[in-house]
Amino acid sequence: MHQSIVTLPALARLPGLRHAFFTRQGGTGDGLYASLNCGFGSDDAPERVEANRARAMALIGLPASALTTVHQIHSADVAVVEQPWPRAENPKADALVTDRPGVALGILAADCVPILFADAEAGVIGAAHSGWKGTRDRIGQATIEAMERLGARRQHIHAAIGPAIQQASYEVGPEFPRHFAAEGPEAEQYFAPSTRPGHFMFDLPGLVEAHLNALGLASVERSRHDTAAEPALFFSYRRATLSGEPDYGRGLSAIALTR
């Protein structure tokens, strides 16, 4: 039985919106890209990626034309969406916000942390791609601030942290904790000793969750799916690299206002 989407109650219970963290199942691709690869950044056939994006939108009851994405660059930059733009005009950013019904904000990931946000009362939503660089630079906070500029109130914003690489799968080198020196001593709890001397197991989703919990949101909910450890469900850059595979698919996460 296919499991094409993961949803979280933090958003599923809110009126007037749809969201999904899509798995790799239920698409048109094969081989490395089996099967719901939604990333044009891969070497998959573009027509298959296009078809998969349309399938993903259909799963949440929206037309393919609703999906809006960005050219992700591991930044803390946020794009404001007034209407879907052609893919060739994707701005460079790693988060999107909108107050327009019918626009699906899409983020691609293959281990990095996808975050979906909604203030259903104000009718404002957001989506963010939080890799380690974006997490260090507080892309979650930048997304919330952009939502506030559209009329959201952070005490009404619900955040859902989607499937991502979990601590048990994310070994990093001895230099890595220094990237988070600005966090102070509290950052140490997200770096557990690895079995390899001098290396660490990094809890990236845990740090994302801590950052969001500190911002006074209505709720923060986190998926425990591990993209690197669940090959039947998720694409993973880390798993592909360790396996010597030449490429990997990208999973889509999306959110849209319906009214």
N, C-alpha and C positions, 0 to 999 in steps of 0.2 A: 504494500500500500504506500502510495506517495505521500510525503509530507512536504508540501510546497511552501508553506508559510509558517512563521512563528509570530505570535502576537503576545502582548503583555497586558494584563488587566488594567494597569495604570492608564493606558490609552483606550483599551477596548470598551471600557465602561462609559467613556465620554460621548455625549451626543454630537452629531453633526460632523463626524470625521471618520476616516478609514486609515488604517496603517497596516504594514506588514514588514517583517524581516524575512525575505525570501530565502529559501534553501536552494540547493543546486538541483533539486528534483522537479520534474514536470516540464522540461524544456525540449529543445530540438537538437542540441549539440551531442557530440560523442567524443570518445577518447578523453583527453585532458579536460575537455570543455563540457563533458556530460554533467548536466544537460541544460540547466537554466543559467548559462553564462550571460550576464548582462553588461559585460565590459568591453567597450570598443578599444580599450587599451591593450587587450590581449591580441593574439594572432589568429583568433577564431574568425571564421568567415563573417564579414559585416552583416550579410543578409540574415544569418542565423542569430546574431546578437539583436538585430532589429526585431526579428520574430519573437525572440525571448522576452524582450522588453514589452512587446504588445501582449504576450501571454501573461506577464506579471501584472500589467495594468488590468487585464480582463479578470484576473483573480480577485481584485478588489473593486470590480464593477466600474472601471474607468476606461475611456478610450486611450489608445496608444499616444495620441497627441497631447494628453494631459501631462505626461512625464517630463520633468525639467531637471537637468543635472548640471554639474559644473566640471571644469577641468581641474581636478584635484591635485594639489601641489604640496601637501603636508604643511599648510599654513594655519593661521588663525583668522583668515579673512572670510567675511560673510557677504553673500550676494542677496540683494532684495529682489524678489520676483514679483512683477506686476502681471506678466503673462508669459506663457512658455516661449522660449526662444529656440531658434534652429540650433542643432547640435554643433554646427560649424562656428556658432557665435558663443559657445559656452565661455563664460568668464573664468578666470583663474581664481579659485576660492575653494574652501573646504566645508562650507556651510551655506545653507539657504534659509530664508524666511519669507513668509507671505501672509497676507490677509485676504487673498482672493480665492473664493470657492472654485473648485474644479481644477486647481493646479496641484499636481502631485510633485512634491519635492523628493528627489531621489539622490541617494548616496551609495557609492560602491565601496566594497571592502572585501578583503580576503585575509583576515586576522585583525586588522585595525578595528577600533570600536565605533560602531554606528550608534548614534543617539538621535531619537525622535522626541520632539517637544510639542506640547499643545496647551494653549489657554483657550478652552472651549467657550468661556464666557465672552472673551474679547473677540474670538474668531481669528486667532493668530497662531500659526504653526511654524516649526523649524525642524531642520535636519542637519546633523553634523557628522563629519568623518574625523575621528579623533585617534590618530596614530600617536606614537610617543612624542613626536615634535609638537603636534597640535595640543596634546595633553599638557605638555610642559608650558606651552604658550597660552593655555586656558581658552581653547576654542569653545568649550561649553559656555563659559561666562560671556564670551563675545556674542554667541548666538542668542543668549537670553537678553543681553543688552540691545541687540538689534530687534528682537521681538518687542521689547518695551518701547522702542521708538515707533513701533506700529500700533501701540495701544495696549499691549499685554501688560499684566501685572504679575510680577514674579511669584507672589504668594498664590496665584491661580495657575501657575505653569506646572504641568505634569511632565516628567521626563522618563523615557524608557530607554535603557541601555541594552542593545541587542547582542546577539551571539558574536563572540570575539575570541581571540586566543587567550586562554586562561593561564594562571601562574604556573601550573604544572607542566605546561608546554612551552613556556617562553623563557629560555635561558639566554642571558646576556653576559657580555664580557665585563672585566674588572673596571673598565673606564665608565661604564654606563651610569652608575648612580651619580656621578658628577654632573650629568646633564640636569639633575633635579636638585642641585645644591641649594637653589633659592627656596625650596620647600622647607628647608631646615631639617632638624633631627627627625621630625615626624615622617619624612619620606622613607626612612630606614625600614619601616614596617612593611613596605611594599617590595622589598628586596630580600628574599630568603636565600640562605646559602645553597648553592648547587652541589651536586656530587663531585663536580670538577673544581679543583682548588682555584680560588680567586674569582669564580663565576657566581652568578646569582640567577634566581628564578624571579622574574618581574611580574608583579600583579598589576598590569596595566588597567584592566577594567575596574579593579578595586580603587585605584587612584582616581580614575574618572568619577566613580561613584562618590568618593570622598569630596572631591571638588564640588560636585553638584549638591551634595548634602549640606555644604557650608554656605549655600547661596540663598537659603530661605524659600525653596520651592514648595509647592503644594505636596508633591510626592516625587520620589525617585525609585524606580524599580529596575532590577537588573536580571537579565537572562544569565543562566549558568552554563549554557551551551559552550563547548570548547571547539572552535572552528578547526584547530590543528589536530584534534584528537577524534573528530567525527567525520571521516572521509566520505561516508555515504550521504551526509547532509550538507556539508559545507566545503567551499573552496578555501585553500590555505596557501599563502605564499611561503610560510615557514615549512610546511610539510612538503611542498613541491621542491623547495630548495634542498632540503635534507635528503629527498629521494632522487635528486639529480634530474628532475623533470625540466624540460626546456621552457615551460610556460605554465600558466595557471588561469583559471577562470575567476571572475569577480561576482560576488553576490550583491544583490540590490536590496536596499531598505528604502521604504517610501511612506509618505504620509500626505493626506489631502483633506481639505475641508469640503464637505458636501453641501453646505448651506451657509 
